[in-house]
Amino acid sequence: MDAQLFILFLGLLLPYVSSNHWCGYRPEWNTSHATINYLDSYMSNHVHEPLDTLTGVFQAAERGWVAYTVTATVGGMLPPKPGDLLLIPSPVYGQIFVKHNGMVHVGGHKNMNNFPYLLVKEGEVGSYVGKILMEEGDTLELFTGHVTSEKFSRDVYAKKAMKIPGGFLEDITFCVIKQGEFHGEL
């Protein structure tokens, strides 16, 4: 088979072997009020359609339901050294929201008691799963609210305060899974 025919064959075959899920990974993030981008899709530093790892935006190629997962942890702060008279800083946290077409997704909830976002607490692995009907060209992205990047540490006499860096979001994974053909909701 000559090279041109082989390339044509691969081009025709590609739509049938393409994946139905895309994931981005970020080992650390310390910026509040920003869209999270990804180092890669676990293998290389390339843009993988439809999840653009450079911008952090997933763009639907066609109409259909997608499920998405968000998983993250948050790093802690250095504790005081034995013998220090420093107060232990309060726990750190990070917030991750899902934006649909540039707007924070509020889901189908009629009240704010179940507002869909991920609150990542120190010492825990946070996980959020959602689903949404997307039209061709619609976008999904992860957007941070508050992310702890430093804390004040004070001595017990409140005479000395210093900033301690840390508390970043860590091990952020965003996966989008295209659902197959079906009737009705997921």
GROMACS elastic network, one bead per residue, 0.5 to 0.9 nm:
[ bonds ]
;  ai    aj funct       b0    kb
    1     4     6  0.84153   500
    1     5     6  0.65233   500
    1     6     6  0.64106   500
    2     5     6  0.55807   500
    2     6     6  0.62765   500
    2     7     6  0.88599   500
    3     6     6  0.50680   500
    3     7     6  0.62059   500
    3     8     6  0.86550   500
    4     7     6  0.51729   500
    4     8     6  0.62239   500
    4     9     6  0.86078   500
    5     8     6  0.50618   500
    5     9     6  0.61359   500
    5    10     6  0.86880   500
    6     9     6  0.50216   500
    6    10     6  0.62547   500
    6    11     6  0.86354   500
    7    10     6  0.50901   500
    7    11     6  0.61475   500
    7    12     6  0.87079   500
    8    11     6  0.50479   500
    8    12     6  0.63407   500
    8    13     6  0.86641   500
    9    12     6  0.52350   500
    9    13     6  0.61822   500
    9    14     6  0.86778   500
   10    14     6  0.59438   500
   11    14     6  0.54357   500
   11    15     6  0.78691   500
   12    15     6  0.68920   500
   12    16     6  0.81532   500
   13    16     6  0.55930   500
   13    17     6  0.66556   500
   13    18     6  0.88645   500
   14    17     6  0.53006   500
   14    18     6  0.59202   500
   15    18     6  0.54698   500
   15    19     6  0.88877   500
   16    19     6  0.87127   500
   19    22     6  0.74136   500
   19   178     6  0.88573   500
   20   176     6  0.82975   500
   20   177     6  0.58248   500
   20   178     6  0.51711   500
   20   179     6  0.75704   500
   20   180     6  0.85548   500
   21   175     6  0.68567   500
   21   176     6  0.55147   500
   21   178     6  0.61238   500
   22    41     6  0.74475   500
   22    48     6  0.81209   500
   22    49     6  0.85036   500
   22    50     6  0.77255   500
   22    51     6  0.64755   500
   22    58     6  0.87174   500
   22   174     6  0.82534   500
   22   175     6  0.55129   500
   22   176     6  0.53950   500
   22   177     6  0.66666   500
   22   178     6  0.88289   500
   23    40     6  0.85566   500
   23    41     6  0.56240   500
   23    42     6  0.76951   500
   23    51     6  0.75249   500
   23    53     6  0.89746   500
   23   173     6  0.68695   500
   23   174     6  0.54801   500
   23   176     6  0.64409   500
   23   177     6  0.87530   500
   24    37     6  0.78938   500
   24    38     6  0.53997   500
   24    39     6  0.74010   500
   24    40     6  0.59849   500
   24    42     6  0.69355   500
   24    51     6  0.76372   500
   24    52     6  0.87185   500
   24    53     6  0.64667   500
   24    56     6  0.78678   500
   24   172     6  0.81301   500
   24   173     6  0.57582   500
   24   174     6  0.52951   500
   24   175     6  0.64663   500
   25    37     6  0.82571   500
   25    38     6  0.52365   500
   25    39     6  0.62654   500
   25    40     6  0.62371   500
   25    41     6  0.63466   500
   25    42     6  0.65807   500
   25    53     6  0.86153   500
   25   171     6  0.69747   500
   25   172     6  0.56771   500
   25   174     6  0.66134   500
   25   175     6  0.88185   500
   26    29     6  0.70785   500
   26    36     6  0.80109   500
   26    37     6  0.72255   500
   26    39     6  0.57830   500
   26    40     6  0.78321   500
   26   170     6  0.71906   500
   26   171     6  0.58382   500
   26   172     6  0.50573   500
   26   173     6  0.65776   500
   26   174     6  0.88393   500
   27    38     6  0.85713   500
   27    39     6  0.81139   500
   27   169     6  0.81632   500
   27   170     6  0.52281   500
   27   172     6  0.62199   500
   27   173     6  0.85947   500
   28    74     6  0.87962   500
   28   168     6  0.64992   500
   28   169     6  0.56382   500
   28   171     6  0.62531   500
   28   172     6  0.72353   500
   29    32     6  0.87611   500
   29    36     6  0.75541   500
   29   147     6  0.82214   500
   29   168     6  0.58215   500
   29   169     6  0.50827   500
   29   170     6  0.63320   500
   29   171     6  0.87064   500
   29   172     6  0.80957   500
   30   147     6  0.60898   500
   30   148     6  0.70659   500
   30   149     6  0.56814   500
   30   166     6  0.85427   500
   30   167     6  0.80111   500
   30   169     6  0.62402   500
   30   170     6  0.87524   500
   31    34     6  0.63542   500
   31    35     6  0.88898   500
   31    36     6  0.86044   500
   31   144     6  0.74871   500
   31   145     6  0.88542   500
   31   146     6  0.81188   500
   31   147     6  0.63022   500
   31   148     6  0.84216   500
   31   149     6  0.76446   500
   31   168     6  0.83308   500
   31   169     6  0.89032   500
   32    35     6  0.88630   500
   32    94     6  0.84832   500
   32    95     6  0.85905   500
   32   143     6  0.84851   500
   32   144     6  0.54854   500
   32   145     6  0.55115   500
   32   146     6  0.50093   500
   32   147     6  0.50609   500
   32   148     6  0.79833   500
   32   149     6  0.86971   500
   33   143     6  0.65566   500
   33   146     6  0.67362   500
   33   147     6  0.82593   500
   34   142     6  0.84100   500
   34   143     6  0.54577   500
   34   144     6  0.54751   500
   34   145     6  0.76595   500
   35    55     6  0.76968   500
   35    56     6  0.66629   500
   35    57     6  0.83251   500
   35   141     6  0.67849   500
   35   142     6  0.56774   500
   35   144     6  0.64526   500
   36    55     6  0.76789   500
   36    56     6  0.56783   500
   36    57     6  0.86448   500
   36   141     6  0.75240   500
   36   142     6  0.56931   500
   36   143     6  0.60256   500
   36   144     6  0.72033   500
   36   172     6  0.89061   500
   37    40     6  0.88220   500
   37    52     6  0.82305   500
   37    53     6  0.56838   500
   37    54     6  0.56562   500
   37    55     6  0.53374   500
   37    57     6  0.76912   500
   37   141     6  0.87156   500
   37   142     6  0.82534   500
   38    41     6  0.74145   500
   38    45     6  0.86936   500
   38    52     6  0.83818   500
   38    54     6  0.63025   500
   38    55     6  0.77982   500
   38    56     6  0.60877   500
   38   172     6  0.87138   500
   38   173     6  0.86859   500
   38   174     6  0.89416   500
   39    42     6  0.79704   500
   39    44     6  0.78796   500
   39    45     6  0.60426   500
   39    46     6  0.84879   500
   39    53     6  0.65861   500
   39    54     6  0.74584   500
   40    43     6  0.62422   500
   40    44     6  0.53231   500
   40    46     6  0.63914   500
   40    47     6  0.76882   500
   40    48     6  0.84241   500
   40    53     6  0.59044   500
   40    54     6  0.81883   500
   41    44     6  0.65437   500
   41    45     6  0.76016   500
   41    46     6  0.78399   500
   41    47     6  0.82790   500
   41    48     6  0.72100   500
   41    51     6  0.86250   500
   41    53     6  0.70746   500
   42    45     6  0.85970   500
   43    46     6  0.86110   500
   44    47     6  0.87549   500
   45    53     6  0.79300   500
   45    54     6  0.84783   500
   46    52     6  0.83280   500
   46    53     6  0.70872   500
   46    54     6  0.78642   500
   47    50     6  0.84762   500
   47    51     6  0.72279   500
   47    52     6  0.50125   500
   47    53     6  0.53740   500
   47    54     6  0.64924   500
   47    55     6  0.89861   500
   48    51     6  0.55287   500
   48    52     6  0.56380   500
   48    53     6  0.67504   500
   49    52     6  0.58896   500
   49    53     6  0.86815   500
   49    58     6  0.78763   500
   49    59     6  0.79440   500
   50    57     6  0.81837   500
   50    58     6  0.55214   500
   50    59     6  0.53145   500
   50    60     6  0.66332   500
   50    61     6  0.70275   500
   51    54     6  0.88802   500
   51    55     6  0.86630   500
   51    56     6  0.69055   500
   51    57     6  0.58396   500
   51    59     6  0.64809   500
   51    60     6  0.88297   500
   51   176     6  0.84540   500
   52    55     6  0.56932   500
   52    56     6  0.55463   500
   52    57     6  0.54529   500
   52    58     6  0.61544   500
   52    59     6  0.80867   500
   53    57     6  0.71350   500
   53    58     6  0.85342   500
   54    57     6  0.81287   500
   55    58     6  0.88372   500
   55   141     6  0.88549   500
   56   140     6  0.86238   500
   56   141     6  0.60556   500
   56   142     6  0.73023   500
   57   139     6  0.64182   500
   57   140     6  0.58511   500
   57   142     6  0.79092   500
   58   138     6  0.82481   500
   58   139     6  0.53919   500
   58   140     6  0.51060   500
   58   141     6  0.62649   500
   58   176     6  0.79753   500
   59   136     6  0.78736   500
   59   137     6  0.56744   500
   59   138     6  0.56476   500
   59   140     6  0.66339   500
   60    63     6  0.71379   500
   60    64     6  0.83514   500
   60    66     6  0.89564   500
   60   134     6  0.66764   500
   60   135     6  0.67876   500
   60   136     6  0.52585   500
   60   137     6  0.51627   500
   60   138     6  0.54541   500
   60   139     6  0.63437   500
   60   140     6  0.83769   500
   61   135     6  0.81867   500
   61   136     6  0.52362   500
   61   137     6  0.61393   500
   61   138     6  0.82664   500
   62   134     6  0.77364   500
   62   135     6  0.61447   500
   62   137     6  0.71630   500
   62   138     6  0.87366   500
   63   133     6  0.74537   500
   63   134     6  0.55049   500
   63   137     6  0.84271   500
   63   138     6  0.86670   500
   64   132     6  0.84355   500
   64   133     6  0.56069   500
   64   134     6  0.54819   500
   64   135     6  0.65610   500
   64   136     6  0.81645   500
   64   178     6  0.74035   500
   64   179     6  0.71445   500
   64   180     6  0.83394   500
   64   181     6  0.82893   500
   65   131     6  0.69648   500
   65   132     6  0.56821   500
   65   134     6  0.60264   500
   65   135     6  0.87807   500
   65   177     6  0.86872   500
   65   178     6  0.63844   500
   65   179     6  0.55861   500
   65   180     6  0.81309   500
   65   181     6  0.89489   500
   65   185     6  0.82197   500
   65   186     6  0.78575   500
   66   130     6  0.84856   500
   66   131     6  0.56017   500
   66   132     6  0.56441   500
   66   133     6  0.63831   500
   66   134     6  0.71058   500
   66   176     6  0.65381   500
   66   177     6  0.54303   500
   66   179     6  0.54683   500
   67   129     6  0.72750   500
   67   130     6  0.56543   500
   67   132     6  0.65488   500
   67   133     6  0.88862   500
   67   175     6  0.82923   500
   67   176     6  0.58497   500
   67   177     6  0.51353   500
   67   178     6  0.65561   500
   67   179     6  0.70937   500
   67   186     6  0.88071   500
   68   128     6  0.82796   500
   68   129     6  0.57486   500
   68   130     6  0.53692   500
   68   131     6  0.60712   500
   68   132     6  0.83661   500
   68   174     6  0.71749   500
   68   175     6  0.54541   500
   68   177     6  0.60290   500
   68   178     6  0.87293   500
   69   127     6  0.72405   500
   69   128     6  0.57467   500
   69   130     6  0.65559   500
   69   131     6  0.88524   500
   69   173     6  0.77052   500
   69   174     6  0.57300   500
   69   175     6  0.52409   500
   69   176     6  0.66753   500
   69   177     6  0.85109   500
   70    96     6  0.84692   500
   70    98     6  0.89463   500
   70   118     6  0.77264   500
   70   126     6  0.79911   500
   70   127     6  0.56130   500
   70   128     6  0.51643   500
   70   129     6  0.64656   500
   70   130     6  0.87329   500
   70   142     6  0.84306   500
   70   172     6  0.71908   500
   70   173     6  0.57114   500
   70   175     6  0.67760   500
   71   118     6  0.83779   500
   71   120     6  0.88339   500
   71   125     6  0.71064   500
   71   126     6  0.55577   500
   71   128     6  0.65383   500
   71   129     6  0.87878   500
   71   171     6  0.75147   500
   71   172     6  0.56218   500
   71   173     6  0.52017   500
   71   174     6  0.67751   500
   71   175     6  0.89920   500
   72   118     6  0.86811   500
   72   120     6  0.67271   500
   72   124     6  0.87501   500
   72   125     6  0.58934   500
   72   126     6  0.52754   500
   72   127     6  0.66481   500
   72   169     6  0.67445   500
   72   170     6  0.59187   500
   72   171     6  0.52801   500
   72   173     6  0.64930   500
   72   174     6  0.89910   500
   73    93     6  0.88978   500
   73    94     6  0.85922   500
   73   120     6  0.60634   500
   73   121     6  0.72377   500
   73   122     6  0.72772   500
   73   123     6  0.75519   500
   73   124     6  0.62698   500
   73   126     6  0.59855   500
   73   127     6  0.88890   500
   73   168     6  0.85628   500
   73   169     6  0.58609   500
   73   170     6  0.50584   500
   73   171     6  0.60716   500
   73   172     6  0.71013   500
   74    92     6  0.74505   500
   74    93     6  0.64141   500
   74    94     6  0.68929   500
   74   120     6  0.63211   500
   74   121     6  0.63910   500
   74   122     6  0.54255   500
   74   123     6  0.71540   500
   74   124     6  0.75598   500
   74   125     6  0.78306   500
   74   126     6  0.86879   500
   74   147     6  0.89715   500
   74   148     6  0.87780   500
   74   167     6  0.58868   500
   74   168     6  0.55733   500
   74   170     6  0.52865   500
   74   171     6  0.81868   500
   75    92     6  0.78223   500
   75    93     6  0.85317   500
   75   121     6  0.89889   500
   75   122     6  0.64503   500
   75   123     6  0.76165   500
   75   166     6  0.66174   500
   75   168     6  0.54306   500
   75   169     6  0.64113   500
   75   170     6  0.65178   500
   76    79     6  0.87382   500
   76    91     6  0.75297   500
   76    92     6  0.66130   500
   76    93     6  0.88869   500
   76   122     6  0.60127   500
   76   123     6  0.73357   500
   76   166     6  0.64446   500
   76   168     6  0.78511   500
   77    89     6  0.76830   500
   77    91     6  0.81070   500
   77    92     6  0.77047   500
   77   150     6  0.82337   500
   77   151     6  0.79616   500
   77   164     6  0.73331   500
   77   165     6  0.73281   500
   77   166     6  0.54066   500
   77   167     6  0.58343   500
   78    81     6  0.86118   500
   78   164     6  0.76139   500
   78   165     6  0.85291   500
   78   166     6  0.77599   500
   79    82     6  0.89696   500
   79    86     6  0.89122   500
   79    87     6  0.89797   500
   79    88     6  0.64770   500
   79    89     6  0.79630   500
   80    83     6  0.81418   500
   80    84     6  0.60425   500
   80    85     6  0.78897   500
   80    86     6  0.60674   500
   80    87     6  0.75242   500
   80    88     6  0.67232   500
   80   153     6  0.87726   500
   81    84     6  0.54966   500
   81    85     6  0.87603   500
   81    86     6  0.84840   500
   82    85     6  0.86193   500
   83    86     6  0.88367   500
   84    87     6  0.87166   500
   84   155     6  0.81697   500
   85   154     6  0.84914   500
   85   155     6  0.54275   500
   85   156     6  0.57425   500
   85   157     6  0.83793   500
   86    89     6  0.87278   500
   86   153     6  0.65916   500
   86   154     6  0.55391   500
   86   156     6  0.57056   500
   86   157     6  0.88089   500
   86   160     6  0.89996   500
   86   161     6  0.88996   500
   87   153     6  0.63952   500
   87   154     6  0.57071   500
   87   155     6  0.58007   500
   87   156     6  0.59480   500
   88    91     6  0.89478   500
   88   153     6  0.70301   500
   88   154     6  0.82213   500
   89    92     6  0.85348   500
   89   151     6  0.68574   500
   89   152     6  0.70215   500
   89   153     6  0.58687   500
   89   154     6  0.81493   500
   90   151     6  0.81950   500
   91   121     6  0.77056   500
   91   122     6  0.61487   500
   91   167     6  0.85853   500
   92   120     6  0.87286   500
   92   121     6  0.65591   500
   92   122     6  0.55613   500
   92   147     6  0.82503   500
   92   148     6  0.59270   500
   92   149     6  0.87013   500
   92   150     6  0.88931   500
   92   151     6  0.83929   500
   92   166     6  0.86825   500
   92   167     6  0.56232   500
   92   168     6  0.83888   500
   93   119     6  0.70836   500
   93   120     6  0.54736   500
   93   122     6  0.58860   500
   93   146     6  0.77799   500
   93   147     6  0.63775   500
   93   148     6  0.60221   500
   93   167     6  0.69956   500
   93   168     6  0.80738   500
   93   169     6  0.78782   500
   94   118     6  0.81996   500
   94   119     6  0.60322   500
   94   120     6  0.51201   500
   94   121     6  0.68375   500
   94   122     6  0.87115   500
   94   144     6  0.75113   500
   94   145     6  0.71069   500
   94   146     6  0.55819   500
   94   148     6  0.62662   500
   94   167     6  0.82744   500
   94   168     6  0.75435   500
   94   169     6  0.62565   500
   95   117     6  0.72593   500
   95   118     6  0.57659   500
   95   120     6  0.61706   500
   95   121     6  0.89359   500
   95   143     6  0.83912   500
   95   144     6  0.55786   500
   95   146     6  0.55772   500
   95   147     6  0.64118   500
   95   169     6  0.88117   500
   96   117     6  0.59476   500
   96   118     6  0.50757   500
   96   119     6  0.66190   500
   96   120     6  0.78567   500
   96   142     6  0.63948   500
   96   143     6  0.56802   500
   96   145     6  0.60488   500
   96   146     6  0.82611   500
   96   147     6  0.87708   500
   97   104     6  0.64925   500
   97   105     6  0.74700   500
   97   116     6  0.75104   500
   97   118     6  0.64738   500
   97   119     6  0.89166   500
   97   141     6  0.83437   500
   97   142     6  0.57019   500
   97   143     6  0.50842   500
   97   144     6  0.60013   500
   97   145     6  0.70697   500
   98   103     6  0.82454   500
   98   104     6  0.57905   500
   98   105     6  0.56381   500
   98   106     6  0.85165   500
   98   116     6  0.80344   500
   98   117     6  0.68278   500
   98   118     6  0.88012   500
   98   140     6  0.67922   500
   98   141     6  0.57755   500
   98   143     6  0.61138   500
   98   144     6  0.86975   500
   99   102     6  0.53877   500
   99   105     6  0.52050   500
   99   106     6  0.88729   500
   99   139     6  0.78237   500
   99   140     6  0.55165   500
   99   141     6  0.52176   500
   99   142     6  0.61618   500
   99   143     6  0.66418   500
  100   103     6  0.53456   500
  100   104     6  0.62495   500
  100   105     6  0.56173   500
  100   132     6  0.89105   500
  100   134     6  0.88056   500
  100   138     6  0.72337   500
  100   139     6  0.56055   500
  100   141     6  0.68708   500
  101   104     6  0.83855   500
  101   105     6  0.88022   500
  101   137     6  0.89214   500
  101   138     6  0.57620   500
  101   140     6  0.63642   500
  101   141     6  0.83819   500
  102   105     6  0.88330   500
  102   139     6  0.73524   500
  102   140     6  0.76767   500
  102   141     6  0.78969   500
  103   106     6  0.88926   500
  104   143     6  0.81532   500
  105   115     6  0.89813   500
  105   116     6  0.74017   500
  105   117     6  0.85430   500
  106   109     6  0.70395   500
  106   112     6  0.84769   500
  106   115     6  0.61838   500
  106   116     6  0.60309   500
  106   117     6  0.84062   500
  107   110     6  0.87647   500
  107   115     6  0.74839   500
  107   116     6  0.65215   500
  107   130     6  0.84852   500
  107   131     6  0.86632   500
  107   132     6  0.81069   500
  109   112     6  0.70305   500
  109   113     6  0.83140   500
  109   114     6  0.67662   500
  109   115     6  0.71802   500
  109   116     6  0.85962   500
  110   113     6  0.87758   500
  110   114     6  0.88492   500
  111   114     6  0.69994   500
  111   115     6  0.76457   500
  112   116     6  0.87109   500
  114   117     6  0.87451   500
  116   128     6  0.80538   500
  116   130     6  0.80984   500
  117   128     6  0.71752   500
  118   126     6  0.67043   500
  118   127     6  0.67466   500
  118   128     6  0.59455   500
  119   126     6  0.68241   500
  119   127     6  0.86327   500
  120   123     6  0.89190   500
  120   124     6  0.70735   500
  120   125     6  0.69576   500
  120   126     6  0.50380   500
  120   127     6  0.81316   500
  120   169     6  0.78450   500
  121   124     6  0.56354   500
  121   125     6  0.75569   500
  121   126     6  0.71825   500
  122   125     6  0.83269   500
  122   167     6  0.78141   500
  131   186     6  0.78957   500
  134   137     6  0.81060   500
  134   138     6  0.58352   500
  134   139     6  0.79552   500
  135   138     6  0.54413   500
  135   139     6  0.88766   500
  136   139     6  0.88900   500
  140   176     6  0.89237   500
  141   174     6  0.87609   500
  142   174     6  0.78333   500
  144   147     6  0.70091   500
  147   167     6  0.76751   500
  147   168     6  0.65009   500
  147   169     6  0.68931   500
  148   151     6  0.75188   500
  148   165     6  0.88178   500
  148   166     6  0.72104   500
  148   167     6  0.52211   500
  148   168     6  0.59050   500
  148   169     6  0.79902   500
  149   164     6  0.86176   500
  149   165     6  0.58884   500
  149   166     6  0.52378   500
  149   167     6  0.54463   500
  149   168     6  0.55489   500
  149   169     6  0.87910   500
  150   163     6  0.63121   500
  150   164     6  0.53485   500
  150   166     6  0.52929   500
  150   167     6  0.66317   500
  150   168     6  0.84423   500
  151   162     6  0.81833   500
  151   163     6  0.55122   500
  151   164     6  0.53167   500
  151   165     6  0.65600   500
  151   166     6  0.76063   500
  151   167     6  0.83038   500
  152   161     6  0.62461   500
  152   162     6  0.54660   500
  152   164     6  0.61952   500
  152   165     6  0.89268   500
  153   160     6  0.83289   500
  153   161     6  0.54756   500
  153   162     6  0.53529   500
  153   163     6  0.62021   500
  153   164     6  0.68277   500
  154   157     6  0.78989   500
  154   158     6  0.58110   500
  154   159     6  0.74533   500
  154   160     6  0.57288   500
  154   162     6  0.66060   500
  154   163     6  0.89393   500
  155   158     6  0.53084   500
  155   159     6  0.64958   500
  155   160     6  0.56389   500
  155   161     6  0.65962   500
  155   162     6  0.89966   500
  156   159     6  0.78915   500
  156   160     6  0.86354   500
  157   160     6  0.76892   500
  158   161     6  0.71869   500
  165   168     6  0.87362   500
  167   170     6  0.87872   500
  169   172     6  0.71301   500
  179   182     6  0.82773   500
  179   186     6  0.84423   500
  182   185     6  0.82119   500
  182   186     6  0.84988   500
  183   186     6  0.87081   500
